[in-house]
Amino acid sequence: MPDFEIPTIECFLCQRQFKFGRGAYHGRGVRAWGISICQTCENVNHDGLVPGSHPRLLAHLKSKGIEIRRNKSGWIDIPQ
């Protein structure tokens, strides 16, 4: 058992904490949007985010002047 605590950060989408650092990376930063998301949110939204399900994200992107681009399904792809 390691003698250190793995840091956690909050997923912007689900607002749950996930481990991120010291060998446990259970999510990632989305630099283009200036947020971090957990693996679960990324996995369940692999084909895009339904805009109506994420008003907080839409407000964040708008406040940053980030263009919201929709895919063929009308959803928002998560940038790499």
DSSP file (Angstrom, degrees, kcal/mol; ACC not computed):
  #  RESIDUE AA STRUCTURE BP1 BP2  ACC     N-H-->O    O-->H-N    N-H-->O    O-->H-N    TCO  KAPPA ALPHA  PHI   PSI    X-CA   Y-CA   Z-CA
    1    1 A M              0   0    0      0, 0.0     0, 0.0     0, 0.0     0, 0.0   0.000 360.0 360.0 360.0 127.6    0.0    0.0    0.0
    2    2 A P        -     0   0    0      0, 0.0     0, 0.0     0, 0.0     0, 0.0  -0.301 360.0-136.8 -66.4 152.1    1.5    3.4   -1.0
    3    3 A D  S    S+     0   0    0      2,-0.1     2,-0.3     0, 0.0     0, 0.0   0.095  80.5  73.5 -96.2  23.2    2.2    5.8    1.8
    4    4 A F  S    S-     0   0    0      0, 0.0     2,-0.5     0, 0.0     0, 0.0  -0.940  79.3-119.5-132.9 156.8    0.8    8.8   -0.2
    5    5 A E        -     0   0    0     -2,-0.3    -2,-0.1     1,-0.0    17,-0.0  -0.813  26.2-125.5 -97.5 133.9   -2.7    9.8   -1.2
    6    6 A I        -     0   0    0     -2,-0.5    16,-0.1     1,-0.1    15,-0.1  -0.643  32.6-117.3 -77.5 127.6   -3.6   10.1   -4.9
    7    7 A P        -     0   0    0      0, 0.0    13,-2.8     0, 0.0     2,-0.3  -0.248  27.8-152.7 -63.7 152.4   -4.9   13.5   -5.7
    8    8 A T  E     -A   19   0A   0     11,-0.3     2,-0.3     9,-0.0    11,-0.2  -0.918   9.9-170.4-123.4 153.7   -8.5   13.9   -6.9
    9    9 A I  E     -A   18   0A   0      9,-2.4     9,-2.6    -2,-0.3     2,-0.4  -0.908  29.8-100.1-134.8 165.9  -10.1   16.5   -9.1
   10   10 A E  E     -A   17   0A   0     -2,-0.3     2,-0.4     7,-0.2    26,-0.3  -0.722  27.3-126.4 -93.4 134.2  -13.7   17.2  -10.1
   11   11 A C     >  -     0   0    0      5,-3.0     4,-1.8    -2,-0.4    26,-0.2  -0.631  14.9-144.6 -72.4 128.2  -15.2   16.1  -13.4
   12   12 A F  T  4 S+     0   0    0     24,-3.1    -1,-0.2    -2,-0.4    25,-0.1   0.846  94.7  46.0 -64.4 -33.1  -16.8   19.1  -15.0
   13   13 A L  T  4 S+     0   0    0     23,-0.3    -1,-0.2     1,-0.1    43,-0.1   0.957 129.6  16.8 -79.0 -52.0  -19.6   17.1  -16.5
   14   14 A C  T  4 S-     0   0    0      2,-0.1    -2,-0.2    24,-0.0    -1,-0.1   0.579  91.3-134.5 -99.8 -11.0  -20.8   14.9  -13.6
   15   15 A Q     <  +     0   0    0     -4,-1.8     2,-0.3     1,-0.2    -3,-0.1   0.664  59.2 134.2  64.3  20.2  -19.1   16.9  -10.8
   16   16 A R        -     0   0    0     -5,-0.1    -5,-3.0     1,-0.0     2,-0.3  -0.661  60.1-108.6 -92.5 156.1  -17.8   13.7   -9.1
   17   17 A Q  E     -A   10   0A   0     -2,-0.3     2,-0.3    -7,-0.2    -7,-0.2  -0.599  36.9-176.3 -81.3 142.5  -14.3   13.4   -7.9
   18   18 A F  E     -A    9   0A   0     -9,-2.6    -9,-2.4    -2,-0.3     2,-0.2  -0.989  31.5-101.3-138.8 152.3  -11.8   11.2   -9.7
   19   19 A K  E     +A    8   0A   0     -2,-0.3     7,-2.8   -11,-0.2   -11,-0.3  -0.484  41.9 170.1 -73.2 134.6   -8.2   10.2   -9.1
   20   20 A F  E     +B   25   0B   0    -13,-2.8     5,-0.2     5,-0.2     2,-0.2  -0.735  41.1  29.2-151.7  95.9   -5.7   12.1  -11.2
   21   21 A G  E >  S+B   24   0B   0      3,-1.5     3,-1.2    -2,-0.3     5,-0.1  -0.578  81.3  55.0 138.3 161.1   -2.0   11.8  -10.6
   22   22 A R  T 3  S-     0   0    0      1,-0.3     3,-0.0    -2,-0.2   -16,-0.0   0.872 130.3 -41.1  52.6  45.0    0.7    9.6   -9.2
   23   23 A G  T 3  S+     0   0    0      1,-0.1     2,-0.5   -17,-0.0    -1,-0.3   0.435 122.3  94.9  89.9  -0.7    0.0    6.7  -11.5
   24   24 A A  E <   +B   21   0B   0     -3,-1.2    -3,-1.5   -17,-0.1     2,-0.8  -0.854  42.1 168.2-126.3  95.7   -3.8    6.8  -11.3
   25   25 A Y  E     +B   20   0B   0     -2,-0.5    -5,-0.2    -5,-0.2    -3,-0.0  -0.816   3.8 165.6-112.1  91.3   -5.3    8.8  -14.2
   26   26 A H        +     0   0    0     -7,-2.8    13,-2.5    -2,-0.8    14,-0.3  -0.075  68.9   2.9 -99.0  32.6   -9.0    8.1  -14.2
   27   27 A G  E    S-C   38   0C   0     11,-0.3     2,-0.3    12,-0.1    11,-0.3  -0.957  72.2-125.9 175.4-168.1   -9.8   11.0  -16.5
   28   28 A R  E     -C   37   0C   0      9,-2.6     9,-2.9    -2,-0.3     2,-0.3  -0.989  21.9 -98.2-158.6 164.2   -8.2   13.7  -18.5
   29   29 A G  E     -C   36   0C   0     -2,-0.3     2,-0.8     7,-0.2     7,-0.3  -0.683  20.3-148.7 -85.4 142.1   -8.0   17.4  -19.2
   30   30 A V  E >>> -C   35   0C   0      5,-3.6     5,-1.5    -2,-0.3     4,-1.4  -0.828  18.3-175.2-107.9  88.9   -9.9   18.7  -22.2
   31   31 A R  T 345S+     0   0    0     -2,-0.8     3,-0.3     1,-0.3    -1,-0.2   0.855  76.2  60.8 -57.8 -40.7   -7.5   21.6  -23.0
   32   32 A A  T 345S+     0   0    0      1,-0.2    -1,-0.3    -3,-0.1    48,-0.0   0.791 117.4  32.1 -59.6 -27.1   -9.6   23.1  -25.8
   33   33 A W  T <45S-     0   0    0     -3,-1.4    -1,-0.2     2,-0.2    -2,-0.2   0.541 105.6-123.6-106.0 -11.2  -12.4   23.6  -23.3
   34   34 A G  T  <5S+     0   0    0     -4,-1.4     2,-0.3    -3,-0.3    -3,-0.2   0.862  73.6 106.3  69.9  36.5  -10.3   24.3  -20.2
   35   35 A I  E   < -C   30   0C   0     -5,-1.5    -5,-3.6     2,-0.0     2,-0.4  -0.836  61.9-129.4-135.5 172.5  -12.0   21.5  -18.2
   36   36 A S  E     -C   29   0C   0    -26,-0.3   -24,-3.1    -7,-0.3     2,-0.3  -0.972  21.2-168.4-124.2 144.4  -11.3   18.0  -16.9
   37   37 A I  E     -C   28   0C   0     -9,-2.9    -9,-2.6    -2,-0.4     2,-0.1  -0.963  19.6-119.3-132.4 150.3  -13.6   15.0  -17.3
   38   38 A C  E  >  -C   27   0C   0     -2,-0.3     4,-2.1   -11,-0.3   -11,-0.3  -0.403  29.0-111.5 -82.3 162.8  -13.6   11.5  -15.8
   39   39 A Q  H  > S+     0   0    0    -13,-2.5     4,-3.1     1,-0.2     5,-0.2   0.868 116.0  57.6 -60.9 -37.9  -13.2    8.3  -17.7
   40   40 A T  H  > S+     0   0    0    -14,-0.3     4,-2.6     2,-0.2     5,-0.2   0.946 108.0  45.1 -61.1 -48.8  -16.8    7.3  -17.1
   41   41 A C  H  > S+     0   0    0      1,-0.2     4,-1.1     2,-0.2    -1,-0.2   0.902 115.4  48.2 -63.0 -40.0  -18.2   10.5  -18.6
   42   42 A E  H  < S+     0   0    0     -4,-2.1     3,-0.2     1,-0.2    -2,-0.2   0.928 113.0  48.0 -65.6 -42.9  -15.9   10.2  -21.6
   43   43 A N  H >< S+     0   0    0     -4,-3.1     3,-1.2     1,-0.2    -2,-0.2   0.915 113.0  45.6 -65.6 -43.7  -16.8    6.5  -22.1
   44   44 A V  H 3< S+     0   0    0     -4,-2.6    -1,-0.2     1,-0.3     3,-0.2   0.677 118.5  44.4 -76.3 -14.2  -20.5    7.0  -22.0
   45   45 A N  T >< S+     0   0    0     -4,-1.1     3,-2.2    -5,-0.2    33,-0.3  -0.048  71.2 128.1-114.9  30.8  -20.3   10.0  -24.3
   46   46 A H  T <  S+     0   0    0     -3,-1.2    -1,-0.1     1,-0.3    -2,-0.1   0.746  77.5  47.5 -60.1 -24.0  -17.9    8.5  -26.8
   47   47 A D  T 3  S-     0   0    0      1,-0.4    -1,-0.3    -3,-0.2    28,-0.2   0.308 129.2 -72.3-101.1   8.4  -20.3    9.5  -29.6
   48   48 A G    <   -     0   0    0     -3,-2.2     2,-0.4    -6,-0.2    -1,-0.4  -0.329  48.7 -79.7 121.4 160.0  -20.8   13.0  -28.4
   49   49 A L  B     -D   76   0D   0     27,-3.1    27,-2.6    -2,-0.1     5,-0.1  -0.798  37.5-125.1 -95.7 132.5  -22.5   15.0  -25.6
   50   50 A V    >   -     0   0    0     -2,-0.4     3,-1.7    25,-0.2     4,-0.4  -0.681  21.2-143.0 -74.4 116.3  -26.3   15.7  -25.9
   51   51 A P  G >  S+     0   0    0      0, 0.0     3,-1.6     0, 0.0     7,-0.2   0.859  96.0  55.3 -53.4 -42.8  -26.4   19.5  -25.6
   52   52 A G  G 3  S+     0   0    0      1,-0.3    -2,-0.0     2,-0.1    -3,-0.0   0.696 103.4  57.1 -65.3 -18.5  -29.6   19.6  -23.6
   53   53 A S  G <  S+     0   0    0     -3,-1.7    -1,-0.3     1,-0.2     3,-0.1   0.528 108.0  47.4 -87.5  -6.6  -28.1   17.3  -21.0
   54   54 A H    <>  +     0   0    0     -3,-1.6     4,-2.1    -4,-0.4     3,-0.3  -0.425  55.5 151.2-135.3  60.1  -25.1   19.6  -20.3
   55   55 A P  H  > S+     0   0    0      0, 0.0     4,-2.4     0, 0.0     5,-0.2   0.844  77.4  58.0 -61.5 -32.2  -26.3   23.2  -19.8
   56   56 A R  H  > S+     0   0    0      2,-0.2     4,-2.1     1,-0.2     5,-0.1   0.905 107.3  47.3 -63.5 -40.6  -23.4   23.9  -17.5
   57   57 A L  H  > S+     0   0    0     -3,-0.3     4,-3.0     2,-0.2     5,-0.2   0.925 110.7  51.4 -65.7 -44.5  -21.0   23.0  -20.3
   58   58 A L  H  X S+     0   0    0     -4,-2.1     4,-2.4    -7,-0.2    -2,-0.2   0.913 111.3  47.6 -60.1 -42.6  -22.8   25.1  -22.8
   59   59 A A  H  X S+     0   0    0     -4,-2.4     4,-2.5     2,-0.2    -1,-0.2   0.901 112.2  50.4 -64.2 -41.2  -22.7   28.1  -20.5
   60   60 A H  H  X S+     0   0    0     -4,-2.1     4,-1.5     2,-0.2    -2,-0.2   0.944 111.8  46.5 -62.1 -49.3  -19.0   27.5  -19.8
   61   61 A L  H  <>S+     0   0    0     -4,-3.0     5,-2.8     1,-0.2     4,-0.5   0.914 113.3  49.5 -61.3 -42.9  -18.2   27.3  -23.5
   62   62 A K  H ><5S+     0   0    0     -4,-2.4     3,-1.2    -5,-0.2    -1,-0.2   0.912 108.6  52.6 -62.0 -43.3  -20.2   30.4  -24.3
   63   63 A S  H 3<5S+     0   0    0     -4,-2.5    -1,-0.2     1,-0.3    -2,-0.2   0.792 112.0  46.6 -64.7 -27.3  -18.5   32.3  -21.5
   64   64 A K  T 3<5S-     0   0    0     -4,-1.5    -1,-0.3    -3,-0.2    -2,-0.2   0.462 113.9-117.6 -91.7  -3.2  -15.1   31.4  -22.9
   65   65 A G  T < 5 +     0   0    0     -3,-1.2     2,-0.5    -4,-0.5    -3,-0.2   0.778  59.9 156.2  71.4  26.4  -16.2   32.3  -26.5
   66   66 A I      < -     0   0    0     -5,-2.8    -1,-0.2    -6,-0.2     2,-0.1  -0.759  44.6-121.3 -91.0 126.1  -15.7   28.7  -27.6
   67   67 A E        -     0   0    0     -2,-0.5     2,-0.8    -3,-0.1    -1,-0.0  -0.427  19.3-133.9 -66.8 134.2  -17.7   27.8  -30.7
   68   68 A I        -     0   0    0     -2,-0.1     2,-0.5     8,-0.0    -1,-0.1  -0.824  24.4-168.3 -92.6 114.1  -20.0   24.8  -30.1
   69   69 A R        -     0   0    0     -2,-0.8     8,-0.6     8,-0.2     2,-0.3  -0.897   5.4-152.4-107.7 129.0  -19.7   22.4  -33.0
   70   70 A R  B     -E   76   0D   0     -2,-0.5     6,-0.2     6,-0.2     2,-0.0  -0.742   8.1-136.2-100.8 147.5  -22.2   19.6  -33.4
   71   71 A N    >   -     0   0    0      4,-3.5     3,-1.9    -2,-0.3    -1,-0.1  -0.157  46.2 -76.8 -86.1-172.0  -21.5   16.3  -35.1
   72   72 A K  T 3  S+     0   0    0      1,-0.3    -1,-0.0     2,-0.1    -2,-0.0   0.776 133.8  52.5 -59.7 -27.7  -23.8   14.5  -37.6
   73   73 A S  T 3  S-     0   0    0    -26,-0.2    -1,-0.3     2,-0.1     3,-0.1   0.527 120.1-108.8 -84.7  -6.6  -26.1   13.4  -34.7
   74   74 A G  S <  S+     0   0    0     -3,-1.9     2,-0.2     1,-0.3    -2,-0.1   0.536  81.7 122.5  88.1   7.9  -26.4   17.0  -33.5
   75   75 A W        -     0   0    0    -28,-0.2    -4,-3.5   -25,-0.1     2,-0.6  -0.473  67.3-106.6 -98.3 171.5  -24.3   16.2  -30.4
   76   76 A I  B     -DE  49  70D   0    -27,-2.6   -27,-3.1    -6,-0.2     2,-0.2  -0.884  27.8-139.3-105.0 118.9  -21.0   17.8  -29.3
   77   77 A D        -     0   0    0     -2,-0.6    -8,-0.2    -8,-0.6   -31,-0.1  -0.520  19.9-121.1 -73.4 142.0  -17.8   15.8  -29.8
   78   78 A I        -     0   0    0    -33,-0.3    -1,-0.1    -2,-0.2   -30,-0.0  -0.749  32.6-122.5 -83.0 120.4  -15.3   16.0  -26.9
   79   79 A P              0   0    0      0, 0.0   -46,-0.1     0, 0.0   -48,-0.1  -0.258 360.0 360.0 -62.9 150.2  -12.0   17.3  -28.3
   80   80 A Q              0   0    0    -50,-0.1   -49,-0.1   -49,-0.0   -51,-0.1   0.448 360.0 360.0 -78.3 360.0   -8.9   15.3  -27.9
